[in-house]
């Protein structure tokens, strides 16, 4: 019907619909006008059978739904990925995945539903994508625990960034510096703890003031309470993300501990939590927008069979505000 109305062949309509090059602009205009008049929508399933492409990619987040929608890291990253895909033919599917049913995620990804996947917040126990990259292009936010050498990923040097954060406290004259570390089944949690330890050992300071959270504000509150309840002197704190730092600050305020006069606080991410607390957080700027952009670019290159770097490191910076 589109071909008849536009006065062209069906193959010409197909070329226009699929954005084929070297089609006369007047013909393109005529076909697009016919498509608009008839409210024609190309059949994705039929086109997928012919091209073996779905023109869809998935963002897979192996976290609880409540955590995903409460964490500005995920919102910023997904928004950046979506914006990168706006001018392409690809649509974005969000999968909040549970490891209780890993085969469900694996079946979906390998079932011809998407052309590639972007995996965010990868834990050591996550198995949904085991061997998936052999059949489907996959890019990780941060290096994965499994198959690191064969994987494509975008990350920052978490260890060096955390060391810089801790060194800022050391340079400020703090001598009893605690940390609220992230989950130890994720490289960001492991590496940021190592960075804090590196800086304190270089300054010959105690490295025993450690509590672990799960990157949520509630876990930051609980970890800060545990640190204070030890009864040891603390005059500095590095939290492995801003959410946990914000939770810690609320406990310090409740206990009439002054920030930064009594305890100086440094976070990590430079997200909305950093500027929503009082005083505003000194923190490490994590280039989340650029991370999402690079992840999408690499995935599109892999889908198209183009070369891409496996390891992609982005720079961080220290943002000094009032908390330290």
BELLINDA-V712547 format. One record per helix or strand of 2 or more residues. SS is the DSSP state (hx for helix, st for strand). FROM is the first residue (numbers start at 0). LEN is the number of residues. Records with the same first field share a line. If there is no record, write none. Layout:
BEGIN
SS->FROM-LEN  FROM-LEN
END
This chain:
BEGIN
hx->1-5  9-8  24-14  43-8  64-6  71-14  98-12  131-3  147-3  157-14  186-16  216-13  241-13  271-5  287-16
st->55-6  90-6  115-5  136-5  151-5  176-5  209-3  235-4  263-6  281-4  310-4  316-3
END
